[in-house]
Each structure stands twice: as structure tokens, then as C-alpha cells.
Amino acid sequence: MKTVYLVIVLFLMVGCSSSRMVDSWKSQEYTNYKPKKVLIVGMTDNLTARKQFEEQLTSEFKKSGIEAMSSSNVFEPSFTNVKQTEDDINTELVKISKDGFDAVLISAVKGVDEKETYSGTTYRPGYYWKRFGRYYYLYQDVYFDDGYYEKYKVYHVEASLYNIEENNDKSLVWVASYDIVDPKQINTTVKDYVKVIMKSLSEEGIVNIK
């Protein structure tokens, strides 16, 4: 019964949305904080996913009345193609500050877990368990059919918003952790992820979703 329950939960999670928030935190230093111009940064080597994420989140910020721009339109290609030192990054922050940016929202994958779930299509009630022979006969396919167990991945992703006008230990405005379950299509995954980010920011009073 427990196995069937897990399958149902997984189905609901993937069916409704591939992304869900796990945890969220907002600094008490920024009770009424609202950014004016945000740089959107997606840290991934998948250029298609990065571009879609940055452009979609930029669009959502603009809908809420906040100016935003994708980092792919701001950073030089060499900035993301080569590992940067902390001094290099701070130099870039000075540049974007001069361009009017007062905040950066950055998203990065923090880890990936591989899970396995039972995927039998038929659940039989308990009265079948009363005879060993019948029980073994009905469930022996678990051992002979590879399709009974399916592996899937859960990506642990973090999104953080920084006030770059405060380049110190108090610059972190908000951070949230999300689980993206078994992403299949980039378009759908990015759309779901952007949606939950905007919902989180709205609940914290940082943006106004229109």
C-alpha cells in the first residue's frame, strides 16, 4: 500500500507541476524591499535552458512592473565560459551597478538525486495475500519485468535575490529552495519553475503579480 501511495504522490507532483518549493527565507532587513532593475542569472551549462529561464523570468518581472534583463544580454560570453575569480565577479558587479541595476536574481542547481519508484499498473486488494502461492504468482512479474521499477531524477535548485547596492553580508534579500522532479521537456520545466519563483516572491511582498 505504501508503494502505491508513493506512485500516486509522484504522479500528482509531476502531473500538476514539475517544480515545488521546499524552503524559503527573507531577510528582516528588507521588510518593504522592492527592486527597481534586476539582472536575471541562470547558472547552467545548458544554454537553451539558461536562455529560456532568463528570458521568461525577465518577462514576468516586467509584467509586475519591475525592469529586468537577462544576463546573456549583459555579460560577455567570456564571463560565463571561463571560471571567474571573486575579484572578477566584483568588477562585473561594479559595471552593472553603473548601468542602473540594483538587484541580481541568480538560480543554480545545488544537487541531483536519483530516485526509484514502483510502477506496477495494478494494485490488488489484501485478500489475495492469504495464500503464498497466489501471492507469489501475482507479483512475480516484479522480478522479471524491468518496467515495474522506474528511475527518475530530482534536481535541487536554489534561487537567490541580492541587493547589489549593499555589497556586504547583508546583501541577501531572499532565498528559496525548490525540487524539480524528473524534468522531461525544457519548455514545460522552465515555465513551471518560473511560475513558482514568482509566486514565492509575491508571497514575500517583493513583487506584485498582475
VMD Tcl script that draws the C-alpha trace (Angstrom):
set ca {
  {0.00 0.00 0.00}
  {2.88 2.33 0.86}
  {4.41 1.75 -2.59}
  {1.17 2.52 -4.37}
  {0.83 5.70 -2.29}
  {4.29 6.83 -3.37}
  {3.41 6.26 -7.02}
  {0.24 8.35 -6.65}
  {2.15 11.16 -4.94}
  {4.79 11.18 -7.67}
  {2.12 11.22 -10.36}
  {0.39 14.20 -8.75}
  {3.67 16.07 -8.36}
  {4.69 15.58 -11.97}
  {1.19 15.93 -13.37}
  {0.45 19.26 -11.73}
  {3.89 20.84 -11.81}
  {7.45 19.57 -12.06}
  {8.62 22.24 -9.59}
  {7.76 22.72 -5.93}
  {9.16 24.97 -3.22}
  {10.91 23.22 -0.34}
  {12.01 26.15 1.80}
  {12.11 29.94 1.73}
  {13.79 32.72 3.72}
  {13.65 36.51 3.59}
  {15.90 38.92 5.46}
  {14.22 41.11 8.07}
  {16.47 43.91 6.81}
  {14.25 44.17 3.72}
  {10.70 44.22 5.04}
  {9.38 46.53 2.32}
  {12.06 45.89 -0.29}
  {11.18 46.13 -3.97}
  {13.93 46.06 -6.61}
  {13.89 48.55 -9.47}
  {16.12 46.87 -12.06}
  {17.00 43.18 -11.77}
  {19.64 41.16 -13.59}
  {18.47 37.55 -14.10}
  {21.25 34.94 -13.98}
  {20.76 31.24 -14.65}
  {23.83 29.16 -13.78}
  {23.75 26.09 -16.03}
  {25.83 24.69 -18.87}
  {22.60 24.00 -20.77}
  {22.49 27.17 -22.87}
  {18.94 26.52 -24.10}
  {17.61 26.11 -20.56}
  {19.55 29.17 -19.37}
  {18.24 31.36 -22.17}
  {14.64 30.27 -21.69}
  {14.80 30.66 -17.91}
  {16.35 34.12 -18.03}
  {14.02 35.39 -20.75}
  {10.84 34.02 -19.16}
  {11.67 35.32 -15.69}
  {12.66 38.68 -17.19}
  {9.27 38.82 -18.87}
  {7.44 38.02 -15.62}
  {9.33 40.73 -13.73}
  {8.39 43.26 -16.39}
  {4.75 42.22 -16.11}
  {4.93 43.01 -12.39}
  {6.26 46.49 -13.17}
  {9.92 45.83 -12.41}
  {12.61 46.38 -15.03}
  {14.69 43.26 -15.67}
  {17.22 41.89 -18.14}
  {18.75 38.53 -18.99}
  {22.43 38.13 -18.09}
  {23.09 36.77 -21.58}
  {22.37 40.29 -22.84}
  {24.69 41.88 -20.27}
  {27.66 39.62 -19.58}
  {30.28 39.00 -22.24}
  {30.35 35.35 -23.42}
  {33.82 35.03 -21.90}
  {32.39 35.78 -18.44}
  {30.30 32.60 -18.35}
  {32.64 30.46 -20.46}
  {35.65 30.94 -18.19}
  {35.90 30.40 -14.43}
  {36.00 33.78 -12.70}
  {37.78 34.90 -9.54}
  {35.87 36.72 -6.81}
  {37.62 39.95 -7.85}
  {36.49 39.43 -11.45}
  {32.90 39.00 -10.29}
  {33.04 42.10 -8.09}
  {34.42 44.08 -11.04}
  {31.43 42.95 -13.11}
  {29.07 43.98 -10.29}
  {30.52 47.49 -10.38}
  {29.84 47.63 -14.12}
  {26.22 46.53 -13.89}
  {25.62 48.88 -10.95}
  {26.72 51.75 -13.19}
  {24.15 50.53 -15.73}
  {21.39 51.04 -13.17}
  {20.94 47.51 -11.83}
  {20.19 47.42 -8.14}
  {19.48 43.70 -7.75}
  {20.53 40.29 -9.09}
  {18.40 37.16 -9.05}
  {20.52 34.07 -9.55}
  {19.42 30.45 -9.86}
  {21.67 27.39 -9.65}
  {21.36 23.62 -9.33}
  {22.71 22.61 -5.91}
  {22.47 18.84 -6.36}
  {20.72 15.94 -8.08}
  {19.23 12.79 -6.53}
  {18.33 9.68 -8.47}
  {15.17 8.02 -7.20}
  {13.38 4.79 -7.99}
  {9.68 4.11 -7.83}
  {7.45 1.09 -8.33}
  {5.32 1.41 -11.44}
  {3.04 -1.62 -11.42}
  {-0.21 -0.77 -13.14}
  {-2.48 -2.96 -10.99}
  {-2.94 -2.89 -7.23}
  {-4.71 -5.94 -5.84}
  {-6.61 -5.87 -2.53}
  {-5.34 -7.66 0.59}
  {-7.40 -10.83 0.32}
  {-5.02 -12.03 -2.39}
  {-2.32 -12.24 0.29}
  {-3.96 -15.13 2.19}
  {-2.24 -17.83 0.10}
  {1.50 -17.81 -0.57}
  {1.11 -19.49 -3.97}
  {-1.41 -16.95 -5.21}
  {0.63 -14.04 -3.82}
  {3.87 -15.21 -5.46}
  {2.12 -15.95 -8.74}
  {0.53 -12.50 -8.97}
  {3.61 -10.47 -8.00}
  {6.43 -12.46 -9.62}
  {6.48 -10.00 -12.54}
  {8.18 -7.54 -10.19}
  {11.35 -9.59 -10.63}
  {11.02 -10.41 -14.31}
  {9.65 -7.19 -15.79}
  {12.11 -4.27 -15.77}
  {9.21 -1.91 -16.33}
  {7.97 -2.41 -12.79}
  {10.66 -0.10 -11.45}
  {11.37 3.31 -12.91}
  {14.22 5.66 -12.11}
  {13.79 9.40 -12.09}
  {15.85 12.41 -11.03}
  {15.09 15.19 -8.58}
  {17.03 18.41 -9.12}
  {17.57 20.55 -6.04}
  {17.61 24.15 -7.22}
  {18.12 27.40 -5.36}
  {17.07 30.92 -6.32}
  {18.50 33.96 -4.53}
  {17.85 37.68 -4.76}
  {20.64 40.10 -3.85}
  {20.57 43.84 -3.31}
  {23.84 44.79 -5.03}
  {23.65 48.30 -3.64}
  {24.64 46.63 -0.36}
  {27.79 44.72 -1.32}
  {28.26 43.12 2.10}
  {26.99 40.25 4.25}
  {23.55 41.86 4.41}
  {23.01 42.00 0.65}
  {20.98 38.76 0.52}
  {17.30 39.73 0.34}
  {15.62 36.39 -0.26}
  {16.49 32.76 -0.98}
  {14.33 29.73 -1.71}
  {14.98 26.06 -2.42}
  {13.00 24.08 -4.98}
  {12.79 20.49 -6.15}
  {12.33 19.92 -9.87}
  {11.05 16.37 -10.34}
  {12.05 14.34 -13.39}
  {12.17 17.17 -15.94}
  {11.34 15.88 -19.41}
  {10.82 18.97 -21.55}
  {12.78 22.17 -21.10}
  {9.86 24.42 -22.07}
  {7.47 22.94 -19.52}
  {10.09 22.67 -16.77}
  {11.24 26.27 -17.15}
  {7.67 27.56 -17.26}
  {6.78 25.71 -14.04}
  {9.96 26.84 -12.30}
  {9.50 30.49 -13.22}
  {5.89 30.29 -12.04}
  {6.82 29.01 -8.57}
  {9.61 31.59 -8.22}
  {7.23 34.45 -8.98}
  {4.66 33.01 -6.58}
  {7.30 32.86 -3.83}
  {8.42 36.44 -4.47}
  {4.81 37.60 -4.47}
  {4.09 35.90 -1.13}
  {7.11 37.69 0.33}
  {5.83 41.04 -0.97}
  {8.83 41.56 -3.24}
  {6.82 41.59 -6.48}
  {3.19 42.19 -7.35}
  {1.85 39.60 -9.75}
  {-0.66 41.16 -12.13}
}
mol new
graphics top color blue
foreach p $ca { graphics top sphere $p radius 0.5 }
foreach p [lrange $ca 0 end-1] q [lrange $ca 1 end] { graphics top cylinder $p $q radius 0.2 }
display resetview
